[in-house]
C-alpha cells in the first residue's frame, strides 16, 4: 500500500491516540481522541486510513466513484496457504451480494433484489416474528432467573429463524448457519493466525456449497421465498445469474441475522440498564422505534466499514493516494459532537437519532434495515409486555468479540429476582 511506503503522517499513527482496531470492549474514548487529535490517520497495523468524523465519513460513503466498496468484504488478514487450499479445492467462489460490488453491477443486482424485499413479505413475517419472540421469552422465564441471558435465549435464535424462513431454508439448520456466520466474521474481519483460519475455511466451504444448493433447489422446486423470487425474476428476464443469487444468499444469511442478533442484544443491554428510560418505554411503547434508532447510534452493531480510493484525493484535508484503503468508523461518527448533542448520553427522545450512520449512507445503504428494526421493535414490545421487570445483570462486565467492524457482545445476562411483580 502506498501510504506504508511513503511514511505515516503521525509518528505512531492511530495507536498513538489509544486506538486498537480489534478491541471492542469500550472503543469510544479512543474514537473521541481520534476525532479531536487525528480525524484521518493511517494505522500501519491494518494498512488502512482511520476516518472518525461524521461529515468526513458521510462524504466518503456518498462518493462511490472516488471511494470504491470493492474492499468491503476483503479479509483484513491475508488468508494463509492452508486456508486458501481448503477453500480453492472446496469450490469456494463466493462474492459479496451487494456491499462490496460497484456500479453498474451493484445497481443491476440491487434493483432485482430490492423488488423481492416487498412490504408483503414483511407483513407476512410480522406475526411469525412476534410468535417466535413470545415463545423464546416465555421459555427463558420458565427456566428461571439464575442463568437467563437475552443473547442466548432470545436474540441468538430469533433473527436466524426469520432469515431462514425468508429464504426458504430448513429451520433445523439454525446452528449450522450460526457456525458458518461466526466463521465468516472471523475470516473476513478478524485477526486470525494461519492455523486459526483452518477450521473457519472448512466452514466457509460448507456455507457456500449450501448457498449454491438453495439456488439449485429453487430452480427445481420453486416456492414462496426470497430465493425462489429471484430465480423467477431471472426466468422472466431479470439480469441476475445463479452465482449472483447464491452470493446474495451468502451475504443475506450472514448480515440478515448476525447484526440483528447484536442489535436486539445491545438494545436490551443499554435500555434495561437505564431504569428511567426503560420505565418511559413501559409507560409509552410508542417510544420504541425512536429508542431503536438511538441504540443504533449509541451502540451500533457495525462500528466500522471499509472503502478504497480509486484516485488521488483528500479526506478531511489529508492526502489519500489511489489504492489506499480507508476504515470509516461509524461508531465514532455516531458520537460526533459536531452533529449529535451530548453524544455519549443515551437519549431515547433524541430528535436526530435517525441520522446515525450504522446502516451506511448512499447507494450501499443497508437493504435489510427495515427488517432488522422490525425484529428489534417486536422484541422490545414483547419484553415490555411479558417481562417488564427484567433487569440487566452486571452489564458493565459484558465482553465483546475482537473484530475490526462488528461490535458483538458475548452475552447479555438478565435477572428479575426481587423485581418481578
Wavefront OBJ file of the C-alpha trace (Angstrom):
o trace
v 0.000 0.000 0.000
v 1.339 3.381 -0.975
v 0.857 5.014 2.437
v 3.075 2.466 4.135
v 5.986 3.169 1.836
v 5.588 6.946 1.890
v 5.543 7.062 5.689
v 2.883 7.714 8.288
v 1.936 11.388 8.828
v 1.754 10.867 12.614
v 4.624 9.239 14.484
v 2.732 6.154 15.624
v -0.435 6.538 13.608
v -3.756 5.712 15.233
v -2.021 3.751 18.008
v -0.592 6.998 19.412
v -4.142 8.046 20.258
v -5.083 4.845 22.061
v -6.938 3.267 19.141
v -6.872 -0.527 18.991
v -8.543 -1.693 15.753
v -9.810 -5.043 17.055
v -10.733 -4.005 20.622
v -14.493 -3.556 21.096
v -14.982 -3.549 24.885
v -15.119 0.260 25.051
v -13.612 1.874 21.952
v -15.427 5.197 22.377
v -12.767 7.126 24.364
v -10.194 6.358 21.656
v -12.707 7.381 18.981
v -13.125 10.746 20.729
v -9.349 11.278 20.882
v -9.026 10.499 17.187
v -11.825 12.927 16.296
v -10.100 15.662 18.299
v -6.457 14.956 17.516
v -6.178 12.956 14.273
v -9.545 12.541 12.498
v -7.868 10.985 9.438
v -4.812 8.949 10.382
v -3.003 5.919 8.993
v -2.814 2.704 11.011
v 0.082 0.514 9.894
v -1.254 -2.467 11.874
v -4.175 -2.886 9.470
v -2.884 -0.875 6.497
v -5.862 1.491 6.489
v -6.621 5.166 6.956
v -8.827 5.523 10.046
v -11.575 8.125 9.461
v -13.608 9.156 12.510
v -15.609 12.368 11.920
v -19.283 12.297 10.936
v -19.178 14.590 7.907
v -15.975 13.067 6.510
v -17.452 9.568 6.715
v -20.769 10.625 5.219
v -18.951 12.315 2.325
v -16.869 9.198 1.631
v -19.944 6.955 1.663
v -21.685 9.332 -0.709
v -18.846 9.414 -3.267
v -18.797 5.847 -4.562
v -16.806 6.821 -7.649
v -13.826 8.097 -5.654
v -14.191 5.632 -2.776
v -14.954 2.146 -4.061
v -16.638 -0.514 -1.930
v -14.591 -3.252 -3.586
v -12.580 -3.956 -0.402
v -15.573 -4.047 1.975
v -15.561 -7.856 2.155
v -11.828 -8.463 1.689
v -10.093 -10.327 4.538
v -8.408 -7.901 6.930
v -5.675 -10.504 7.377
v -4.470 -12.355 4.273
v -5.559 -15.973 4.158
v -2.850 -18.485 4.900
v -1.714 -21.148 2.435
v -3.694 -23.983 4.038
v -6.908 -21.953 4.272
v -6.530 -20.948 0.618
v -6.033 -24.592 -0.391
v -9.115 -25.753 1.510
v -11.286 -23.028 0.004
v -9.983 -23.483 -3.555
v -10.373 -27.263 -3.504
v -13.815 -26.872 -1.917
v -15.027 -24.729 -4.806
v -15.377 -21.561 -2.731
v -16.080 -18.748 -5.190
v -18.500 -16.682 -3.101
v -18.579 -12.953 -3.626
v -20.433 -10.165 -1.900
v -24.153 -9.922 -2.551
v -24.146 -6.128 -2.714
v -21.929 -4.370 -0.168
v -18.618 -4.935 -1.991
v -19.974 -4.550 -5.522
v -19.662 -1.360 -7.542
v -21.885 0.168 -10.239
v -23.035 -0.834 -12.748
v -23.058 -4.408 -11.322
v -24.237 -3.199 -7.916
v -27.040 -1.156 -9.481
v -28.213 -4.085 -11.615
v -28.274 -6.655 -8.802
v -29.720 -4.298 -6.189
v -32.616 -3.364 -8.483
v -33.541 -7.060 -8.803
v -33.083 -7.920 -5.113
v -34.954 -4.817 -3.953
v -38.066 -5.988 -5.788
v -38.010 -9.173 -3.696
v -37.928 -7.210 -0.401
v -41.589 -6.329 -0.686
v -43.923 -4.891 2.001
v -45.970 -8.083 1.569
v -43.057 -10.182 2.792
v -42.632 -8.010 5.886
v -46.367 -8.108 6.583
v -46.421 -11.891 6.323
v -43.367 -12.208 8.573
v -44.521 -9.871 11.364
v -46.922 -12.246 13.200
v -44.418 -15.070 12.703
v -41.673 -12.943 14.311
v -43.948 -11.972 17.206
v -44.933 -15.588 17.818
v -41.294 -16.647 17.968
v -40.288 -13.769 20.248
v -43.102 -14.677 22.661
v -42.084 -18.344 22.638
v -38.423 -17.540 23.288
v -39.143 -15.049 26.090
v -41.588 -17.422 27.780
v -39.053 -20.226 27.585
v -36.416 -18.034 29.238
v -38.821 -17.042 32.022
v -39.844 -20.632 32.665
v -36.217 -21.700 33.065
v -35.732 -19.101 35.791
v -33.572 -16.086 36.583
v -30.485 -17.937 37.779
v -28.992 -18.292 34.286
v -31.092 -16.101 31.976
v -29.373 -14.480 29.016
v -31.166 -12.380 26.377
v -28.465 -13.050 23.784
v -28.509 -16.823 24.176
v -32.200 -17.280 24.978
v -33.870 -14.773 22.624
v -31.617 -12.756 20.314
v -29.475 -15.678 19.117
v -32.273 -17.665 17.550
v -34.925 -15.117 16.532
v -33.266 -13.366 13.554
v -31.913 -16.674 12.269
v -35.409 -18.172 12.235
v -36.647 -15.071 10.423
v -33.961 -15.022 7.739
v -34.078 -18.791 7.147
v -37.843 -18.529 6.696
v -37.394 -15.580 4.327
v -35.075 -17.555 2.059
v -36.898 -20.875 2.412
v -34.314 -22.834 4.396
v -34.827 -25.641 6.921
v -35.083 -24.213 10.462
v -33.299 -27.277 11.783
v -30.106 -25.749 10.359
v -30.003 -22.743 12.705
v -26.829 -23.901 14.425
v -25.142 -24.584 11.079
v -25.781 -21.047 9.883
v -24.635 -19.550 13.165
v -21.422 -21.580 12.962
v -20.859 -20.559 9.355
v -21.590 -16.910 10.134
v -19.148 -16.898 13.031
v -16.511 -18.220 10.650
v -17.318 -15.630 8.036
v -16.950 -12.814 10.568
v -13.694 -14.242 11.888
v -12.174 -14.858 8.436
v -13.175 -11.504 6.951
v -12.945 -9.018 9.819
v -10.941 -10.881 12.460
v -7.267 -11.114 13.349
v -6.532 -14.834 12.910
v -3.243 -16.679 12.576
v -2.827 -19.043 9.609
v -3.501 -22.018 11.898
v -6.606 -20.443 13.396
v -8.030 -19.894 9.910
v -8.171 -23.608 9.004
v -11.440 -24.702 10.719
v -13.111 -21.497 9.540
v -12.038 -22.219 5.972
v -13.820 -25.589 6.118
v -16.936 -23.838 7.451
v -16.934 -21.294 4.642
v -16.773 -24.046 2.035
v -19.829 -25.714 3.626
v -21.624 -22.363 3.785
v -21.019 -21.537 0.122
v -21.989 -25.009 -1.093
v -25.284 -24.682 0.788
v -25.975 -21.297 -0.838
v -25.475 -22.890 -4.261
v -27.790 -25.738 -3.236
v -30.535 -23.258 -2.277
v -30.480 -21.748 -5.766
v -30.496 -25.166 -7.390
v -33.485 -26.205 -5.277
v -35.371 -23.008 -6.152
v -34.918 -23.807 -9.862
v -36.139 -27.333 -9.273
v -38.989 -26.809 -6.796
v -39.906 -23.105 -6.825
v -41.538 -21.918 -3.619
v -42.744 -18.827 -1.793
v -39.471 -17.370 -0.544
v -36.822 -14.833 -1.491
v -34.541 -17.242 -3.383
v -37.452 -18.550 -5.441
v -38.491 -14.937 -6.139
v -35.024 -14.163 -7.501
v -34.990 -17.312 -9.633
v -38.431 -16.425 -11.040
v -37.211 -12.913 -11.781
v -34.270 -14.444 -13.632
v -36.626 -16.672 -15.637
v -38.698 -13.600 -16.504
v -35.675 -11.799 -17.907
v -34.070 -10.039 -14.931
v -30.290 -9.731 -15.305
v -29.027 -11.830 -12.420
v -27.032 -15.070 -12.576
v -27.238 -18.156 -10.378
v -23.829 -17.282 -8.913
v -25.071 -13.786 -8.072
v -28.218 -15.169 -6.430
v -26.083 -17.556 -4.377
v -23.835 -14.625 -3.427
v -26.890 -12.661 -2.294
v -27.798 -15.657 -0.097
v -24.216 -15.822 1.190
v -24.416 -12.165 2.279
v -28.043 -12.112 3.420
v -27.789 -15.231 5.543
v -24.949 -13.536 7.416
v -25.973 -9.873 7.520
v -29.662 -10.666 7.918
v -29.275 -12.280 11.313
v -25.825 -11.603 12.781
v -26.255 -7.841 13.070
v -29.901 -8.144 14.167
v -28.920 -10.528 16.960
v -26.449 -7.862 18.077
v -28.999 -5.042 17.718
v -31.542 -6.816 19.938
v -28.838 -7.685 22.471
v -27.439 -4.160 22.575
v -30.926 -2.661 22.845
v -31.605 -4.775 25.926
v -28.111 -4.129 27.301
v -28.367 -0.333 27.262
v -32.117 0.121 27.852
v -32.532 -2.334 30.726
v -29.508 -0.744 32.402
v -31.194 2.669 32.272
v -34.198 2.187 34.528
v -35.573 5.688 33.975
v -35.674 5.408 30.187
v -36.858 1.783 30.312
v -39.762 2.898 32.505
v -40.603 5.591 29.952
v -40.803 2.869 27.300
v -43.028 0.758 29.540
v -45.306 3.756 30.043
v -45.374 4.575 26.329
v -44.348 1.748 23.936
v -44.659 4.186 21.010
v -41.199 5.366 22.055
v -39.672 2.044 20.933
v -38.942 2.904 17.248
v -37.072 6.060 18.285
v -35.284 4.141 21.026
v -34.053 1.598 18.450
v -32.543 4.335 16.287
v -30.894 5.786 19.381
v -29.438 2.351 20.228
v -28.133 2.100 16.658
v -26.464 5.478 17.129
v -25.200 4.921 20.660
v -24.154 1.272 20.392
v -24.434 0.060 16.806
v -23.837 -3.493 15.609
v -21.389 -2.348 12.911
v -18.897 0.299 14.000
v -16.544 0.416 11.010
v -16.600 -0.316 7.265
v -14.008 -0.159 4.506
v -13.537 1.744 1.281
v -10.721 2.040 -1.293
v -9.597 5.200 -3.072
v -9.844 4.960 -6.860
v -7.793 8.137 -7.421
v -5.551 10.536 -5.521
v -7.843 12.582 -3.316
v -8.295 14.146 0.126
v -10.365 13.314 3.198
v -10.588 15.900 5.960
v -7.660 17.792 4.429
v -5.396 14.705 4.449
v -3.972 13.434 1.161
v -5.122 9.931 0.212
v -3.417 8.127 -2.656
v -5.039 5.949 -5.295
v -5.291 2.378 -3.997
v -5.260 3.331 -0.321
v -7.817 1.662 1.935
v -9.956 3.531 4.448
v -11.734 2.357 7.574
v -14.810 4.506 8.158
v -15.519 4.348 11.883
v -19.283 4.878 12.034
v -19.210 4.129 15.752
v -17.197 7.329 16.116
v -19.302 9.321 13.654
v -22.398 8.425 15.641
v -20.862 10.107 18.690
v -19.502 13.160 16.899
v -20.434 16.208 18.971
v -20.497 18.353 15.822
v -23.689 16.530 14.806
v -25.142 14.947 17.956
v -25.632 16.958 21.137
v -24.285 15.221 24.268
v -23.327 12.242 22.077
v -22.088 9.997 24.893
v -25.515 10.031 26.550
v -28.268 7.575 25.633
v -31.402 9.611 24.925
v -34.458 7.810 23.544
v -36.047 11.209 22.827
v -33.156 12.382 20.609
v -34.628 14.240 17.631
v -31.927 13.366 15.101
v -31.114 9.792 16.185
v -32.196 8.504 12.750
v -29.263 10.363 11.206
v -26.848 7.744 12.543
v -24.588 6.034 10.009
v -24.899 2.483 11.339
v -26.617 1.336 8.133
v -24.149 3.229 5.960
v -25.127 6.004 3.576
v -25.513 6.472 -0.157
v -26.008 3.754 -2.756
v -24.939 0.962 -0.371
v -27.370 1.902 2.412
v -28.393 -1.356 4.073
v -31.214 -3.011 2.141
v -32.385 -5.002 5.161
v -32.601 -2.091 7.602
v -36.410 -2.241 7.874
v -36.409 -5.957 8.683
v -33.725 -5.504 11.342
v -35.604 -2.665 13.029
v -38.906 -4.539 12.787
v -37.476 -7.515 14.672
v -35.886 -5.299 17.331
v -39.164 -3.403 17.731
v -41.184 -6.589 18.203
v -38.601 -7.980 20.636
v -38.756 -4.864 22.831
v -42.556 -4.729 22.640
v -42.862 -8.333 23.780
v -40.321 -7.920 26.572
v -42.170 -4.804 27.751
v -45.432 -6.757 27.735
v -44.318 -10.176 29.015
v -41.360 -9.316 31.238
v -41.282 -5.583 32.056
v -39.454 -6.393 35.284
v -36.280 -7.667 33.573
v -33.056 -6.069 34.766
v -29.620 -6.085 33.173
v -27.291 -8.237 35.267
v -23.805 -6.690 35.549
v -23.893 -5.041 32.093
v -20.513 -3.418 32.768
v -18.891 -6.884 32.828
v -20.081 -7.923 29.365
v -17.258 -8.784 26.973
v -17.171 -8.136 23.218
v -15.592 -10.168 20.446
v -12.380 -8.875 18.919
v -13.204 -7.651 15.436
v -12.445 -4.661 13.237
v -16.035 -3.949 12.151
v -18.651 -5.658 14.338
v -19.225 -4.757 17.998
v -20.697 -8.038 19.210
v -21.364 -8.752 22.907
v -20.662 -12.305 24.013
v -23.568 -12.400 26.496
v -26.441 -10.359 27.931
v -27.370 -11.789 31.344
v -30.650 -10.604 32.854
v -32.355 -11.160 36.168
v -35.712 -10.500 37.779
v -35.220 -11.804 41.272
v -36.739 -9.306 43.642
v -38.131 -7.255 40.752
v -40.935 -9.436 39.466
v -44.374 -8.156 40.400
l 1 2 3 4 5 6 7 8 9 10 11 12 13 14 15 16 17 18 19 20 21 22 23 24 25 26 27 28 29 30 31 32 33 34 35 36 37 38 39 40 41 42 43 44 45 46 47 48 49 50 51 52 53 54 55 56 57 58 59 60 61 62 63 64 65 66 67 68 69 70 71 72 73 74 75 76 77 78 79 80 81 82 83 84 85 86 87 88 89 90 91 92 93 94 95 96 97 98 99 100 101 102 103 104 105 106 107 108 109 110 111 112 113 114 115 116 117 118 119 120 121 122 123 124 125 126 127 128 129 130 131 132 133 134 135 136 137 138 139 140 141 142 143 144 145 146 147 148 149 150 151 152 153 154 155 156 157 158 159 160 161 162 163 164 165 166 167 168 169 170 171 172 173 174 175 176 177 178 179 180 181 182 183 184 185 186 187 188 189 190 191 192 193 194 195 196 197 198 199 200 201 202 203 204 205 206 207 208 209 210 211 212 213 214 215 216 217 218 219 220 221 222 223 224 225 226 227 228 229 230 231 232 233 234 235 236 237 238 239 240 241 242 243 244 245 246 247 248 249 250 251 252 253 254 255 256 257 258 259 260 261 262 263 264 265 266 267 268 269 270 271 272 273 274 275 276 277 278 279 280 281 282 283 284 285 286 287 288 289 290 291 292 293 294 295 296 297 298 299 300 301 302 303 304 305 306 307 308 309 310 311 312 313 314 315 316 317 318 319 320 321 322 323 324 325 326 327 328 329 330 331 332 333 334 335 336 337 338 339 340 341 342 343 344 345 346 347 348 349 350 351 352 353 354 355 356 357 358 359 360 361 362 363 364 365 366 367 368 369 370 371 372 373 374 375 376 377 378 379 380 381 382 383 384 385 386 387 388 389 390 391 392 393 394 395 396 397 398 399 400 401 402 403 404 405 406 407 408 409 410 411 412 413 414 415 416 417 418 419 420 421
